Amino acid sequence: MPITESAKKALRQSIRRHKRNLQKKEAIKELVKKIKKLAAAGKVEEAKALLPQAQKAIDKAAKSFLHKRAASRRKSRLFAGINKYSAGSH
């Protein structure tokens, strides 16, 4: 356990950031899951409508806890997956 006041405050900040980052990470996972599910069900247009929302969430995560290349890779794979279903090679 932290002893000094500054260490106690740093721990509190760390816990708050951790909770916030987990919420953002879960939101991204849910969005991606929803998009993939819609695309697999043949509802490609609905899935494409959610893409900007997912892209925005991933970009925001790249500013804080997600590496920029990891964010880029996730977006790329998401778009590639949607394009696969929209091309009809299901």
Secondary structure as GFF3:
##gff-version 3
##sequence-region A 1 90
A	DSSP	alpha_helix	5	40	.	.	.	ID=ss1
A	DSSP	alpha_helix	44	64	.	.	.	ID=ss2
A	DSSP	alpha_helix	68	87	.	.	.	ID=ss3
###
